Amino acid sequence: MYKYFLLSFLLWILNLEISIGKVWIRPNEYGKNIFAYKNIFSYMVAPLKMKEMWYFQMWDVNIFTFTIISGGYIYLIREYLRL
């Protein structure tokens, strides 16, 4: 079961970059693109600090709702296809 949530976590990180943009790949002061992992952690704890992250419109960037829903979908698809 942990594999589904690990995969959904990776999908959440990818979705975060696509949905919001320049969250974990952003230019530094020299204009070179860098991997800003600290921004991912700030989005991980944002639902614990901001009630707006629990609104339906924000479920795609809320790590808790995204991993639970996508992990469930991945599990159901795998069980349905018997992979």
Order of alpha helices (4+ residues) and beta strands (2+ residues): alpha-beta-beta-alpha-alpha
